[in-house]
Amino acid sequence: MRNREEGPYYVIERESGSGVGPFLLGALMGAGLALLFAPRSGEETQQDLKDRAVRIRDAAEERMREAQDQIEDRLEQARAELMERVDAVREAVDSGRHAAGEAREELEDKIERSKAAYRAGVDAARTAASEEKKAGDAEPEES
């Protein structure tokens, strides 16, 4: 047991290899070794990165062209379907107009026949009335 009169005492524990210094030293050594054992020079690595960037750009452009082609194909299909429907509607309207024209001609023909029959009836009635009047005028009057 410790005596309180002796005062406080401090314990400092040291672990070997801990802290920021050894970490930085390890990082620098790793970077140096990576440069020493790198399979390519800096220029080759830069060229490789440029080539990869060009390939990625080309692939993106190709995908954009494919997407654009698909959109254009879908748009063309939609136009074709729309034109087919417009043509079908036009044919229906033309058929309706033709049928309406035929119905009108038939109705006008019936009206003309009805008018002709009416005139013939009126003429026949006038003729009959006129003949009756002549027959009545031809008989002597009895007083």
ChimeraX commands (.cxc) that place a marker at each C-alpha (Angstrom):
marker #1 position 0.00,0.00,0.00 radius 0.5
marker #1 position 1.05,3.41,-0.72 radius 0.5
marker #1 position 1.31,6.13,1.82 radius 0.5
marker #1 position -0.69,9.25,1.13 radius 0.5
marker #1 position 1.94,11.47,2.47 radius 0.5
marker #1 position 4.41,10.53,-0.25 radius 0.5
marker #1 position 2.43,12.45,-2.89 radius 0.5
marker #1 position 1.06,11.45,-6.23 radius 0.5
marker #1 position 3.03,9.34,-8.62 radius 0.5
marker #1 position 2.60,8.94,-12.36 radius 0.5
marker #1 position 2.89,5.84,-14.47 radius 0.5
marker #1 position 3.88,6.36,-18.10 radius 0.5
marker #1 position 3.41,3.38,-20.31 radius 0.5
marker #1 position 5.16,3.19,-23.59 radius 0.5
marker #1 position 4.15,0.84,-26.33 radius 0.5
marker #1 position 6.76,0.38,-28.94 radius 0.5
marker #1 position 5.78,1.30,-32.52 radius 0.5
marker #1 position 2.66,3.32,-31.76 radius 0.5
marker #1 position 2.01,6.90,-32.82 radius 0.5
marker #1 position 2.01,9.08,-35.92 radius 0.5
marker #1 position 5.75,8.97,-36.53 radius 0.5
marker #1 position 6.00,5.24,-37.22 radius 0.5
marker #1 position 2.86,5.46,-39.44 radius 0.5
marker #1 position 4.39,8.20,-41.60 radius 0.5
marker #1 position 7.67,6.37,-41.78 radius 0.5
marker #1 position 5.87,3.21,-42.98 radius 0.5
marker #1 position 3.85,5.19,-45.54 radius 0.5
marker #1 position 6.98,6.81,-46.97 radius 0.5
marker #1 position 8.79,3.50,-47.15 radius 0.5
marker #1 position 5.80,1.90,-48.91 radius 0.5
marker #1 position 5.58,4.71,-51.46 radius 0.5
marker #1 position 9.29,4.47,-52.13 radius 0.5
marker #1 position 9.15,0.73,-52.60 radius 0.5
marker #1 position 6.13,1.11,-54.90 radius 0.5
marker #1 position 8.10,3.52,-57.08 radius 0.5
marker #1 position 11.12,1.22,-57.14 radius 0.5
marker #1 position 9.15,-1.84,-58.10 radius 0.5
marker #1 position 6.54,-0.19,-60.36 radius 0.5
marker #1 position 6.27,-2.05,-63.67 radius 0.5
marker #1 position 5.95,1.18,-65.68 radius 0.5
marker #1 position 7.43,4.64,-65.75 radius 0.5
marker #1 position 5.42,7.72,-64.88 radius 0.5
marker #1 position 4.97,8.59,-68.56 radius 0.5
marker #1 position 3.77,5.08,-69.33 radius 0.5
marker #1 position 1.33,5.20,-66.42 radius 0.5
marker #1 position 0.03,8.57,-67.61 radius 0.5
marker #1 position -0.36,7.26,-71.15 radius 0.5
marker #1 position -2.17,4.20,-69.82 radius 0.5
marker #1 position -4.53,6.44,-67.85 radius 0.5
marker #1 position -5.16,8.59,-70.95 radius 0.5
marker #1 position -5.83,5.48,-73.04 radius 0.5
marker #1 position -8.27,4.18,-70.45 radius 0.5
marker #1 position -10.02,7.56,-70.32 radius 0.5
marker #1 position -10.33,7.55,-74.13 radius 0.5
marker #1 position -11.75,4.02,-74.08 radius 0.5
marker #1 position -14.26,4.99,-71.38 radius 0.5
marker #1 position -15.24,8.10,-73.38 radius 0.5
marker #1 position -15.62,6.05,-76.57 radius 0.5
marker #1 position -17.73,3.45,-74.75 radius 0.5
marker #1 position -19.92,6.22,-73.31 radius 0.5
marker #1 position -20.33,7.77,-76.76 radius 0.5
marker #1 position -21.24,4.37,-78.21 radius 0.5
marker #1 position -23.84,3.83,-75.51 radius 0.5
marker #1 position -25.23,7.30,-76.20 radius 0.5
marker #1 position -25.48,6.50,-79.93 radius 0.5
marker #1 position -27.20,3.21,-79.15 radius 0.5
marker #1 position -29.64,4.96,-76.82 radius 0.5
marker #1 position -30.26,7.64,-79.46 radius 0.5
marker #1 position -30.86,4.97,-82.11 radius 0.5
marker #1 position -33.30,3.17,-79.83 radius 0.5
marker #1 position -35.16,6.42,-79.14 radius 0.5
marker #1 position -35.28,7.22,-82.86 radius 0.5
marker #1 position -36.57,3.70,-83.62 radius 0.5
marker #1 position -39.28,4.03,-80.99 radius 0.5
marker #1 position -40.20,7.46,-82.30 radius 0.5
marker #1 position -40.42,6.11,-85.86 radius 0.5
marker #1 position -42.61,3.23,-84.67 radius 0.5
marker #1 position -44.87,5.68,-82.85 radius 0.5
marker #1 position -45.10,7.84,-86.00 radius 0.5
marker #1 position -45.93,4.79,-88.13 radius 0.5
marker #1 position -48.63,3.68,-85.69 radius 0.5
marker #1 position -50.03,7.20,-85.57 radius 0.5
marker #1 position -50.11,7.42,-89.37 radius 0.5
marker #1 position -51.86,4.04,-89.56 radius 0.5
marker #1 position -54.50,5.30,-87.13 radius 0.5
marker #1 position -54.85,8.59,-89.02 radius 0.5
marker #1 position -55.29,6.65,-92.27 radius 0.5
marker #1 position -57.89,4.40,-90.63 radius 0.5
marker #1 position -59.79,7.47,-89.39 radius 0.5
marker #1 position -59.57,9.07,-92.84 radius 0.5
marker #1 position -60.94,5.91,-94.42 radius 0.5
marker #1 position -63.76,5.83,-91.88 radius 0.5
marker #1 position -64.58,9.49,-92.55 radius 0.5
marker #1 position -64.48,8.93,-96.31 radius 0.5
marker #1 position -66.73,5.88,-95.96 radius 0.5
marker #1 position -69.10,7.90,-93.78 radius 0.5
marker #1 position -69.20,10.72,-96.32 radius 0.5
marker #1 position -69.81,8.26,-99.15 radius 0.5
marker #1 position -72.61,6.55,-97.20 radius 0.5
marker #1 position -74.12,9.93,-96.29 radius 0.5
marker #1 position -73.96,11.00,-99.95 radius 0.5
marker #1 position -75.71,7.81,-101.05 radius 0.5
marker #1 position -78.35,8.22,-98.33 radius 0.5
marker #1 position -78.89,11.84,-99.38 radius 0.5
marker #1 position -79.28,10.87,-103.05 radius 0.5
marker #1 position -81.74,8.14,-102.08 radius 0.5
marker #1 position -83.70,10.57,-99.88 radius 0.5
marker #1 position -83.75,13.23,-102.62 radius 0.5
marker #1 position -84.98,10.60,-105.09 radius 0.5
marker #1 position -87.79,9.59,-102.71 radius 0.5
marker #1 position -88.71,13.24,-102.18 radius 0.5
marker #1 position -88.85,13.82,-105.96 radius 0.5
marker #1 position -91.05,10.73,-106.41 radius 0.5
marker #1 position -93.30,11.93,-103.59 radius 0.5
marker #1 position -93.54,15.38,-105.17 radius 0.5
marker #1 position -94.29,13.81,-108.56 radius 0.5
marker #1 position -96.98,11.63,-107.01 radius 0.5
marker #1 position -98.43,14.66,-105.21 radius 0.5
marker #1 position -98.51,16.70,-108.45 radius 0.5
marker #1 position -100.04,13.77,-110.32 radius 0.5
marker #1 position -102.70,13.49,-107.60 radius 0.5
marker #1 position -103.38,17.23,-107.68 radius 0.5
marker #1 position -103.59,17.18,-111.50 radius 0.5
marker #1 position -105.90,14.15,-111.39 radius 0.5
marker #1 position -108.13,15.86,-108.82 radius 0.5
marker #1 position -108.28,19.05,-110.90 radius 0.5
marker #1 position -109.07,17.08,-114.02 radius 0.5
marker #1 position -111.82,15.18,-112.21 radius 0.5
marker #1 position -113.24,18.39,-110.77 radius 0.5
marker #1 position -113.11,20.04,-114.15 radius 0.5
marker #1 position -114.89,17.11,-115.79 radius 0.5
marker #1 position -117.54,17.12,-113.10 radius 0.5
marker #1 position -118.11,20.80,-113.62 radius 0.5
marker #1 position -118.40,20.34,-117.38 radius 0.5
marker #1 position -120.79,17.46,-116.88 radius 0.5
marker #1 position -122.83,19.56,-114.49 radius 0.5
marker #1 position -122.95,22.49,-116.90 radius 0.5
marker #1 position -124.03,20.28,-119.75 radius 0.5
marker #1 position -127.20,19.07,-117.95 radius 0.5
marker #1 position -130.24,21.32,-118.36 radius 0.5
marker #1 position -131.62,22.88,-115.32 radius 0.5
marker #1 position -135.08,21.80,-114.30 radius 0.5
marker #1 position -137.45,24.35,-113.00 radius 0.5
marker link #1:1,2 radius 0.2
marker link #1:2,3 radius 0.2
marker link #1:3,4 radius 0.2
marker link #1:4,5 radius 0.2
marker link #1:5,6 radius 0.2
marker link #1:6,7 radius 0.2
marker link #1:7,8 radius 0.2
marker link #1:8,9 radius 0.2
marker link #1:9,10 radius 0.2
marker link #1:10,11 radius 0.2
marker link #1:11,12 radius 0.2
marker link #1:12,13 radius 0.2
marker link #1:13,14 radius 0.2
marker link #1:14,15 radius 0.2
marker link #1:15,16 radius 0.2
marker link #1:16,17 radius 0.2
marker link #1:17,18 radius 0.2
marker link #1:18,19 radius 0.2
marker link #1:19,20 radius 0.2
marker link #1:20,21 radius 0.2
marker link #1:21,22 radius 0.2
marker link #1:22,23 radius 0.2
marker link #1:23,24 radius 0.2
marker link #1:24,25 radius 0.2
marker link #1:25,26 radius 0.2
marker link #1:26,27 radius 0.2
marker link #1:27,28 radius 0.2
marker link #1:28,29 radius 0.2
marker link #1:29,30 radius 0.2
marker link #1:30,31 radius 0.2
marker link #1:31,32 radius 0.2
marker link #1:32,33 radius 0.2
marker link #1:33,34 radius 0.2
marker link #1:34,35 radius 0.2
marker link #1:35,36 radius 0.2
marker link #1:36,37 radius 0.2
marker link #1:37,38 radius 0.2
marker link #1:38,39 radius 0.2
marker link #1:39,40 radius 0.2
marker link #1:40,41 radius 0.2
marker link #1:41,42 radius 0.2
marker link #1:42,43 radius 0.2
marker link #1:43,44 radius 0.2
marker link #1:44,45 radius 0.2
marker link #1:45,46 radius 0.2
marker link #1:46,47 radius 0.2
marker link #1:47,48 radius 0.2
marker link #1:48,49 radius 0.2
marker link #1:49,50 radius 0.2
marker link #1:50,51 radius 0.2
marker link #1:51,52 radius 0.2
marker link #1:52,53 radius 0.2
marker link #1:53,54 radius 0.2
marker link #1:54,55 radius 0.2
marker link #1:55,56 radius 0.2
marker link #1:56,57 radius 0.2
marker link #1:57,58 radius 0.2
marker link #1:58,59 radius 0.2
marker link #1:59,60 radius 0.2
marker link #1:60,61 radius 0.2
marker link #1:61,62 radius 0.2
marker link #1:62,63 radius 0.2
marker link #1:63,64 radius 0.2
marker link #1:64,65 radius 0.2
marker link #1:65,66 radius 0.2
marker link #1:66,67 radius 0.2
marker link #1:67,68 radius 0.2
marker link #1:68,69 radius 0.2
marker link #1:69,70 radius 0.2
marker link #1:70,71 radius 0.2
marker link #1:71,72 radius 0.2
marker link #1:72,73 radius 0.2
marker link #1:73,74 radius 0.2
marker link #1:74,75 radius 0.2
marker link #1:75,76 radius 0.2
marker link #1:76,77 radius 0.2
marker link #1:77,78 radius 0.2
marker link #1:78,79 radius 0.2
marker link #1:79,80 radius 0.2
marker link #1:80,81 radius 0.2
marker link #1:81,82 radius 0.2
marker link #1:82,83 radius 0.2
marker link #1:83,84 radius 0.2
marker link #1:84,85 radius 0.2
marker link #1:85,86 radius 0.2
marker link #1:86,87 radius 0.2
marker link #1:87,88 radius 0.2
marker link #1:88,89 radius 0.2
marker link #1:89,90 radius 0.2
marker link #1:90,91 radius 0.2
marker link #1:91,92 radius 0.2
marker link #1:92,93 radius 0.2
marker link #1:93,94 radius 0.2
marker link #1:94,95 radius 0.2
marker link #1:95,96 radius 0.2
marker link #1:96,97 radius 0.2
marker link #1:97,98 radius 0.2
marker link #1:98,99 radius 0.2
marker link #1:99,100 radius 0.2
marker link #1:100,101 radius 0.2
marker link #1:101,102 radius 0.2
marker link #1:102,103 radius 0.2
marker link #1:103,104 radius 0.2
marker link #1:104,105 radius 0.2
marker link #1:105,106 radius 0.2
marker link #1:106,107 radius 0.2
marker link #1:107,108 radius 0.2
marker link #1:108,109 radius 0.2
marker link #1:109,110 radius 0.2
marker link #1:110,111 radius 0.2
marker link #1:111,112 radius 0.2
marker link #1:112,113 radius 0.2
marker link #1:113,114 radius 0.2
marker link #1:114,115 radius 0.2
marker link #1:115,116 radius 0.2
marker link #1:116,117 radius 0.2
marker link #1:117,118 radius 0.2
marker link #1:118,119 radius 0.2
marker link #1:119,120 radius 0.2
marker link #1:120,121 radius 0.2
marker link #1:121,122 radius 0.2
marker link #1:122,123 radius 0.2
marker link #1:123,124 radius 0.2
marker link #1:124,125 radius 0.2
marker link #1:125,126 radius 0.2
marker link #1:126,127 radius 0.2
marker link #1:127,128 radius 0.2
marker link #1:128,129 radius 0.2
marker link #1:129,130 radius 0.2
marker link #1:130,131 radius 0.2
marker link #1:131,132 radius 0.2
marker link #1:132,133 radius 0.2
marker link #1:133,134 radius 0.2
marker link #1:134,135 radius 0.2
marker link #1:135,136 radius 0.2
marker link #1:136,137 radius 0.2
marker link #1:137,138 radius 0.2
marker link #1:138,139 radius 0.2
marker link #1:139,140 radius 0.2
marker link #1:140,141 radius 0.2
marker link #1:141,142 radius 0.2
marker link #1:142,143 radius 0.2
view
